[in-house]
C-alpha cells in the first residue's frame, strides 16, 4: 500500500526546470556517483530543485566570518 502511495506522489510532482541526468548532476557539483544518485532519487531530476538544494547545502556548510571585537 505504501509503495502505491509513494508511486502516486512521485507521478504528481511537477518538474521544474529541465531534467538533469545523474551523471550531469554529479559532474556539476563534484559529487561521487552514490551521493548524486541518492539525492537524485530523493529530490527528483528537476534542475531547479537540485540547484536550490545544492545552494542551500553550500550556504549551510559555510562558517560565518569571525568577528574580533
Jmol script that loads the backbone (N, CA, C; Angstrom):
load data "model"
ATOM      1  N   UNK A   1       0.821  -1.193   0.000  1.00  0.00           N
ATOM      2  CA  UNK A   1       0.000   0.000   0.000  1.00  0.00           C
ATOM      3  C   UNK A   1       0.868   1.262   0.000  1.00  0.00           C
ATOM      4  N   UNK A   2       1.898   1.247   0.854  1.00  0.00           N
ATOM      5  CA  UNK A   2       2.787   2.410   0.927  1.00  0.00           C
ATOM      6  C   UNK A   2       3.479   2.652  -0.400  1.00  0.00           C
ATOM      7  N   UNK A   3       3.897   1.584  -1.082  1.00  0.00           N
ATOM      8  CA  UNK A   3       4.566   1.727  -2.372  1.00  0.00           C
ATOM      9  C   UNK A   3       3.642   2.369  -3.401  1.00  0.00           C
ATOM     10  N   UNK A   4       2.374   2.041  -3.353  1.00  0.00           N
ATOM     11  CA  UNK A   4       1.408   2.618  -4.287  1.00  0.00           C
ATOM     12  C   UNK A   4       1.263   4.117  -4.014  1.00  0.00           C
ATOM     13  N   UNK A   5       1.155   4.492  -2.742  1.00  0.00           N
ATOM     14  CA  UNK A   5       1.029   5.906  -2.400  1.00  0.00           C
ATOM     15  C   UNK A   5       2.277   6.685  -2.796  1.00  0.00           C
ATOM     16  N   UNK A   6       3.457   6.108  -2.564  1.00  0.00           N
ATOM     17  CA  UNK A   6       4.699   6.772  -2.953  1.00  0.00           C
ATOM     18  C   UNK A   6       4.789   6.931  -4.463  1.00  0.00           C
ATOM     19  N   UNK A   7       4.373   5.930  -5.205  1.00  0.00           N
ATOM     20  CA  UNK A   7       4.406   6.000  -6.669  1.00  0.00           C
ATOM     21  C   UNK A   7       3.475   7.094  -7.174  1.00  0.00           C
ATOM     22  N   UNK A   8       2.287   7.190  -6.584  1.00  0.00           N
ATOM     23  CA  UNK A   8       1.345   8.233  -6.991  1.00  0.00           C
ATOM     24  C   UNK A   8       1.882   9.622  -6.666  1.00  0.00           C
ATOM     25  N   UNK A   9       2.510   9.754  -5.517  1.00  0.00           N
ATOM     26  CA  UNK A   9       3.071  11.039  -5.116  1.00  0.00           C
ATOM     27  C   UNK A   9       4.158  11.476  -6.096  1.00  0.00           C
ATOM     28  N   UNK A  10       5.007  10.538  -6.509  1.00  0.00           N
ATOM     29  CA  UNK A  10       6.069  10.865  -7.460  1.00  0.00           C
ATOM     30  C   UNK A  10       5.506  11.258  -8.812  1.00  0.00           C
ATOM     31  N   UNK A  11       4.424  10.626  -9.236  1.00  0.00           N
ATOM     32  CA  UNK A  11       3.831  10.940 -10.530  1.00  0.00           C
ATOM     33  C   UNK A  11       3.197  12.329 -10.542  1.00  0.00           C
ATOM     34  N   UNK A  12       2.703  12.794  -9.404  1.00  0.00           N
ATOM     35  CA  UNK A  12       2.037  14.090  -9.341  1.00  0.00           C
ATOM     36  C   UNK A  12       3.003  15.256  -9.227  1.00  0.00           C
ATOM     37  N   UNK A  13       4.253  15.013  -8.915  1.00  0.00           N
ATOM     38  CA  UNK A  13       5.211  16.097  -8.729  1.00  0.00           C
ATOM     39  C   UNK A  13       5.498  16.778 -10.072  1.00  0.00           C
ATOM     40  N   UNK A  14       5.419  18.086 -10.072  1.00  0.00           N
ATOM     41  CA  UNK A  14       5.655  18.865 -11.280  1.00  0.00           C
ATOM     42  C   UNK A  14       7.160  19.056 -11.458  1.00  0.00           C
ATOM     43  N   UNK A  15       7.637  18.828 -12.655  1.00  0.00           N
ATOM     44  CA  UNK A  15       9.048  19.003 -12.955  1.00  0.00           C
ATOM     45  C   UNK A  15       9.328  20.473 -13.219  1.00  0.00           C
ATOM     46  N   UNK A  16      10.213  21.050 -12.414  1.00  0.00           N
ATOM     47  CA  UNK A  16      10.575  22.461 -12.583  1.00  0.00           C
ATOM     48  C   UNK A  16      11.971  22.516 -13.187  1.00  0.00           C
ATOM     49  N   UNK A  17      12.120  23.248 -14.261  1.00  0.00           N
ATOM     50  CA  UNK A  17      13.408  23.321 -14.944  1.00  0.00           C
ATOM     51  C   UNK A  17      13.626  22.079 -15.780  1.00  0.00           C
ATOM     52  N   UNK A  18      14.705  22.091 -16.498  1.00  0.00           N
ATOM     53  CA  UNK A  18      14.992  20.913 -17.324  1.00  0.00           C
ATOM     54  C   UNK A  18      15.526  19.798 -16.432  1.00  0.00           C
ATOM     55  N   UNK A  19      15.342  18.554 -16.826  1.00  0.00           N
ATOM     56  CA  UNK A  19      15.825  17.450 -16.000  1.00  0.00           C
ATOM     57  C   UNK A  19      17.332  17.245 -16.144  1.00  0.00           C
ATOM     58  N   UNK A  20      17.990  16.963 -15.027  1.00  0.00           N
ATOM     59  CA  UNK A  20      19.396  16.557 -15.032  1.00  0.00           C
ATOM     60  C   UNK A  20      19.457  15.049 -15.205  1.00  0.00           C
ATOM     61  N   UNK A  21      20.555  14.559 -15.747  1.00  0.00           N
ATOM     62  CA  UNK A  21      20.872  13.140 -15.622  1.00  0.00           C
ATOM     63  C   UNK A  21      21.705  13.015 -14.351  1.00  0.00           C
ATOM     64  N   UNK A  22      21.807  11.818 -13.804  1.00  0.00           N
ATOM     65  CA  UNK A  22      22.598  11.615 -12.587  1.00  0.00           C
ATOM     66  C   UNK A  22      24.052  12.000 -12.841  1.00  0.00           C
ATOM     67  N   UNK A  23      24.590  11.618 -14.000  1.00  0.00           N
ATOM     68  CA  UNK A  23      25.988  11.924 -14.318  1.00  0.00           C
ATOM     69  C   UNK A  23      26.224  13.428 -14.443  1.00  0.00           C
ATOM     70  N   UNK A  24      25.304  14.111 -15.081  1.00  0.00           N
ATOM     71  CA  UNK A  24      25.427  15.564 -15.245  1.00  0.00           C
ATOM     72  C   UNK A  24      25.383  16.265 -13.884  1.00  0.00           C
ATOM     73  N   UNK A  25      24.468  15.842 -13.026  1.00  0.00           N
ATOM     74  CA  UNK A  25      24.342  16.406 -11.682  1.00  0.00           C
ATOM     75  C   UNK A  25      25.608  16.154 -10.862  1.00  0.00           C
ATOM     76  N   UNK A  26      26.123  14.934 -10.925  1.00  0.00           N
ATOM     77  CA  UNK A  26      27.346  14.582 -10.182  1.00  0.00           C
ATOM     78  C   UNK A  26      28.532  15.414 -10.663  1.00  0.00           C
ATOM     79  N   UNK A  27      28.663  15.585 -11.965  1.00  0.00           N
ATOM     80  CA  UNK A  27      29.772  16.373 -12.524  1.00  0.00           C
ATOM     81  C   UNK A  27      29.681  17.834 -12.110  1.00  0.00           C
ATOM     82  N   UNK A  28      28.483  18.399 -12.198  1.00  0.00           N
ATOM     83  CA  UNK A  28      28.312  19.822 -11.912  1.00  0.00           C
ATOM     84  C   UNK A  28      28.698  20.157 -10.474  1.00  0.00           C
ATOM     85  N   UNK A  29      28.348  19.281  -9.541  1.00  0.00           N
ATOM     86  CA  UNK A  29      28.592  19.566  -8.129  1.00  0.00           C
ATOM     87  C   UNK A  29      29.720  18.728  -7.527  1.00  0.00           C
ATOM     88  N   UNK A  30      30.463  18.046  -8.375  1.00  0.00           N
ATOM     89  CA  UNK A  30      31.613  17.233  -7.943  1.00  0.00           C
ATOM     90  C   UNK A  30      31.242  16.249  -6.848  1.00  0.00           C
ATOM     91  N   UNK A  31      30.158  15.528  -7.078  1.00  0.00           N
ATOM     92  CA  UNK A  31      29.683  14.524  -6.136  1.00  0.00           C
ATOM     93  C   UNK A  31      30.101  13.146  -6.616  1.00  0.00           C
ATOM     94  N   UNK A  32      30.298  12.224  -5.667  1.00  0.00           N
ATOM     95  CA  UNK A  32      30.536  10.855  -6.119  1.00  0.00           C
ATOM     96  C   UNK A  32      29.200  10.297  -6.611  1.00  0.00           C
ATOM     97  N   UNK A  33      29.265   9.260  -7.392  1.00  0.00           N
ATOM     98  CA  UNK A  33      28.076   8.738  -8.064  1.00  0.00           C
ATOM     99  C   UNK A  33      27.007   8.288  -7.068  1.00  0.00           C
ATOM    100  N   UNK A  34      27.426   7.686  -5.958  1.00  0.00           N
ATOM    101  CA  UNK A  34      26.475   7.191  -4.961  1.00  0.00           C
ATOM    102  C   UNK A  34      25.684   8.342  -4.332  1.00  0.00           C
ATOM    103  N   UNK A  35      26.353   9.416  -3.949  1.00  0.00           N
ATOM    104  CA  UNK A  35      25.678  10.564  -3.341  1.00  0.00           C
ATOM    105  C   UNK A  35      24.771  11.260  -4.350  1.00  0.00           C
ATOM    106  N   UNK A  36      25.240  11.422  -5.578  1.00  0.00           N
ATOM    107  CA  UNK A  36      24.421  12.049  -6.622  1.00  0.00           C
ATOM    108  C   UNK A  36      23.153  11.241  -6.869  1.00  0.00           C
ATOM    109  N   UNK A  37      23.291   9.934  -6.911  1.00  0.00           N
ATOM    110  CA  UNK A  37      22.134   9.068  -7.151  1.00  0.00           C
ATOM    111  C   UNK A  37      21.151   9.153  -5.983  1.00  0.00           C
ATOM    112  N   UNK A  38      21.655   9.196  -4.749  1.00  0.00           N
ATOM    113  CA  UNK A  38      20.788   9.290  -3.566  1.00  0.00           C
ATOM    114  C   UNK A  38      19.961  10.581  -3.609  1.00  0.00           C
ATOM    115  N   UNK A  39      20.620  11.707  -3.878  1.00  0.00           N
ATOM    116  CA  UNK A  39      19.918  12.986  -3.939  1.00  0.00           C
ATOM    117  C   UNK A  39      18.948  13.039  -5.110  1.00  0.00           C
ATOM    118  N   UNK A  40      19.365  12.494  -6.238  1.00  0.00           N
ATOM    119  CA  UNK A  40      18.538  12.464  -7.444  1.00  0.00           C
ATOM    120  C   UNK A  40      17.255  11.676  -7.198  1.00  0.00           C
ATOM    121  N   UNK A  41      17.387  10.523  -6.535  1.00  0.00           N
ATOM    122  CA  UNK A  41      16.211   9.704  -6.255  1.00  0.00           C
ATOM    123  C   UNK A  41      15.310  10.351  -5.213  1.00  0.00           C
ATOM    124  N   UNK A  42      15.889  11.045  -4.266  1.00  0.00           N
ATOM    125  CA  UNK A  42      15.100  11.666  -3.196  1.00  0.00           C
ATOM    126  C   UNK A  42      14.387  12.928  -3.671  1.00  0.00           C
ATOM    127  N   UNK A  43      15.063  13.759  -4.481  1.00  0.00           N
ATOM    128  CA  UNK A  43      14.505  15.055  -4.862  1.00  0.00           C
ATOM    129  C   UNK A  43      14.053  15.133  -6.314  1.00  0.00           C
ATOM    130  N   UNK A  44      14.333  14.110  -7.109  1.00  0.00           N
ATOM    131  CA  UNK A  44      13.885  14.091  -8.494  1.00  0.00           C
ATOM    132  C   UNK A  44      14.887  14.728  -9.441  1.00  0.00           C
ATOM    133  N   UNK A  45      14.588  14.693 -10.732  1.00  0.00           N
ATOM    134  CA  UNK A  45      15.527  15.156 -11.747  1.00  0.00           C
ATOM    135  C   UNK A  45      15.494  16.651 -12.040  1.00  0.00           C
ATOM    136  N   UNK A  46      14.610  17.397 -11.398  1.00  0.00           N
ATOM    137  CA  UNK A  46      14.449  18.820 -11.694  1.00  0.00           C
ATOM    138  C   UNK A  46      15.737  19.604 -11.431  1.00  0.00           C
ATOM    139  N   UNK A  47      16.239  20.262 -12.454  1.00  0.00           N
ATOM    140  CA  UNK A  47      17.467  21.049 -12.286  1.00  0.00           C
ATOM    141  C   UNK A  47      17.250  22.200 -11.311  1.00  0.00           C
ATOM    142  N   UNK A  48      16.058  22.795 -11.330  1.00  0.00           N
ATOM    143  CA  UNK A  48      15.761  23.895 -10.412  1.00  0.00           C
ATOM    144  C   UNK A  48      15.806  23.409  -8.965  1.00  0.00           C
ATOM    145  N   UNK A  49      15.137  22.302  -8.687  1.00  0.00           N
ATOM    146  CA  UNK A  49      15.103  21.772  -7.325  1.00  0.00           C
ATOM    147  C   UNK A  49      16.490  21.345  -6.857  1.00  0.00           C
ATOM    148  N   UNK A  50      17.240  20.659  -7.707  1.00  0.00           N
ATOM    149  CA  UNK A  50      18.568  20.192  -7.315  1.00  0.00           C
ATOM    150  C   UNK A  50      19.545  21.352  -7.147  1.00  0.00           C
ATOM    151  N   UNK A  51      19.448  22.372  -7.986  1.00  0.00           N
ATOM    152  CA  UNK A  51      20.312  23.549  -7.834  1.00  0.00           C
ATOM    153  C   UNK A  51      20.015  24.285  -6.524  1.00  0.00           C
ATOM    154  N   UNK A  52      18.736  24.412  -6.188  1.00  0.00           N
ATOM    155  CA  UNK A  52      18.362  25.050  -4.920  1.00  0.00           C
ATOM    156  C   UNK A  52      18.867  24.236  -3.728  1.00  0.00           C
ATOM    157  N   UNK A  53      18.739  22.928  -3.817  1.00  0.00           N
ATOM    158  CA  UNK A  53      19.228  22.056  -2.752  1.00  0.00           C
ATOM    159  C   UNK A  53      20.723  22.235  -2.542  1.00  0.00           C
ATOM    160  N   UNK A  54      21.482  22.212  -3.622  1.00  0.00           N
ATOM    161  CA  UNK A  54      22.935  22.311  -3.504  1.00  0.00           C
ATOM    162  C   UNK A  54      23.350  23.704  -3.040  1.00  0.00           C
ATOM    163  N   UNK A  55      22.610  24.722  -3.437  1.00  0.00           N
ATOM    164  CA  UNK A  55      22.892  26.076  -2.971  1.00  0.00           C
ATOM    165  C   UNK A  55      22.685  26.172  -1.458  1.00  0.00           C
ATOM    166  N   UNK A  56      21.608  25.567  -0.983  1.00  0.00           N
ATOM    167  CA  UNK A  56      21.331  25.568   0.454  1.00  0.00           C
ATOM    168  C   UNK A  56      22.384  24.771   1.219  1.00  0.00           C
ATOM    169  N   UNK A  57      22.814  23.652   0.656  1.00  0.00           N
ATOM    170  CA  UNK A  57      23.842  22.838   1.325  1.00  0.00           C
ATOM    171  C   UNK A  57      25.156  23.610   1.421  1.00  0.00           C
ATOM    172  N   UNK A  58      25.493  24.337   0.379  1.00  0.00           N
ATOM    173  CA  UNK A  58      26.744  25.110   0.391  1.00  0.00           C
ATOM    174  C   UNK A  58      26.654  26.258   1.387  1.00  0.00           C
ATOM    175  N   UNK A  59      25.509  26.920   1.449  1.00  0.00           N
ATOM    176  CA  UNK A  59      25.329  28.029   2.386  1.00  0.00           C
ATOM    177  C   UNK A  59      25.384  27.543   3.823  1.00  0.00           C
ATOM    178  N   UNK A  60      24.812  26.388   4.081  1.00  0.00           N
ATOM    179  CA  UNK A  60      24.784  25.854   5.437  1.00  0.00           C
ATOM    180  C   UNK A  60      26.162  25.400   5.895  1.00  0.00           C
ATOM    181  N   UNK A  61      27.008  24.993   4.970  1.00  0.00           N
ATOM    182  CA  UNK A  61      28.328  24.488   5.356  1.00  0.00           C
ATOM    183  C   UNK A  61      29.350  25.603   5.550  1.00  0.00           C
ATOM    184  N   UNK A  62      29.038  26.792   5.043  1.00  0.00           N
ATOM    185  CA  UNK A  62      29.960  27.911   5.218  1.00  0.00           C
ATOM    186  C   UNK A  62      29.877  28.448   6.637  1.00  0.00           C
ATOM    187  N   UNK A  63      31.006  28.687   7.219  1.00  0.00           N
ATOM    188  CA  UNK A  63      31.015  29.239   8.557  1.00  0.00           C
ATOM    189  C   UNK A  63      30.895  30.758   8.465  1.00  0.00           C
ATOM    190  N   UNK A  64      30.181  31.359   9.397  1.00  0.00           N
ATOM    191  CA  UNK A  64      30.110  32.825   9.362  1.00  0.00           C
ATOM    192  C   UNK A  64      31.485  33.422   9.658  1.00  0.00           C
ATOM    193  N   UNK A  65      31.770  34.582   9.116  1.00  0.00           N
ATOM    194  CA  UNK A  65      33.086  35.189   9.359  1.00  0.00           C
ATOM    195  C   UNK A  65      33.269  35.466  10.850  1.00  0.00           C
ATOM    196  N   UNK A  66      34.481  35.284  11.299  1.00  0.00           N
ATOM    197  CA  UNK A  66      34.757  35.559  12.693  1.00  0.00           C
ATOM    198  C   UNK A  66      34.860  37.062  12.902  1.00  0.00           C
ATOM    199  N   UNK A  67      34.439  37.478  14.048  1.00  0.00           N
ATOM    200  CA  UNK A  67      34.449  38.905  14.365  1.00  0.00           C
ATOM    201  C   UNK A  67      35.298  39.103  15.598  1.00  0.00           C
ATOM    202  N   UNK A  68      36.407  39.780  15.449  1.00  0.00           N
ATOM    203  CA  UNK A  68      37.286  40.054  16.579  1.00  0.00           C
ATOM    204  C   UNK A  68      36.944  41.418  17.146  1.00  0.00           C
ATOM    205  N   UNK A  69      36.330  41.403  18.309  1.00  0.00           N
ATOM    206  CA  UNK A  69      35.956  42.665  18.957  1.00  0.00           C
ATOM    207  C   UNK A  69      36.903  42.992  20.056  1.00  0.00           C
TER     208      UNK A  69
END
end "model"
wireframe off; spacefill off
backbone 0.3
color backbone group
